[in-house]
Amino acid sequence: MAAGGAVIALSERASPTSAPVPATRFSPQATRRAGAAAGSSLVIGQTRHGELSASDPRLEDDSFFDCYAVQTTEAAAYRVVMRSPTFDTYLSIGTGDCASTPTLSDDDGAGGTDSAISFTGDGQTWFVRANSLLGDTLGAYVVELSEGEGLPRLASGQTLRGELTASDGKLNDHSYFDCYSVETSGGATYRVTMRSPDFDAYLSVGPGQCSGAPVQSDDDSGGGTDSAILFTGDGSTWFVRTNSLKTETTGSYSVELVTLTEGAPAAIDGTKARTRPGPK
């Protein structure tokens, strides 16, 4: 869990057997029907009551879903929660419509079998897909949207301590992560370092929010099993994603940001910026 807050987020859905799920999960039938299912809007402070029924579109795992549209404001924080008294909920969100690949997904982030996702708006329309964890599941549910908490800030010269826990979000390889925001200055060079006594650290950075694709990632450039990245700011907000190399790993860590004020960035050993292994 990150100092000052946590992001509940999953980038891909795991099946009930925890096997990897293909990136494209929509059947042709679901893709054609998804647009019609996304007609209901969802605004901050609103709670919608819905029901998964046999007439709803399906995903490739035979689970039914409904879809809602959220018009976001750039840089605004949101939290969406799905609850059901009758089934294990599964919630997904992303930009575009429900036929798009989700950016974030969650199973039990609201406690028990309920779901929750926190995210930051970018001024686009996002979809909220209300779904069940298991296929062929029907029943009533509620979905609600509220103002969320922003990401904890990581400032130059600061070292924050955090912990990866089983309540944190997961990436598609089932590894837990926390996320921080960094306000960069155009042309300034930064070094971010992640260290852990408990696990092999894995660090990623990029512009925008933590759900975005990182522009740089690193495994061992901090020495041993620690991570380090040098990057140049562009005057926008960047994310720093603290993560583990291996799946479902928990433990404590520290993350430090330093501004390098002189000269060009020193080269980091590219052989240590390894590609993360896939799910085992």
Buried (B, 14 or more C-beta within 10 A) or exposed (E): BBBBBBBBBBBBBBEEEEEBBEEEBBBEEBBEBBEEBBEBBBEBEEEBEBBBEEEBBBBBBEBBBBBBBBEBEEEBBBBBBBBBEBBBBBBBBBBBBBBBBBBBBBBBBBEEBBBBBBBBBBEEBBBBBBBBBBBEBEBBBBBBBBEBEBBBBBEBEEEBEBBBEEEBBBBBBBBBBBBBBBEBBEEBBBBBBBBBEBBBBBBBBBBBBBBBEBEBBBBBBBEEBBBBBBBBBEEEBBBBBBBBBBBBBBBBBBBBBBBBEEEEEEEBEEEBBBEBEEBE
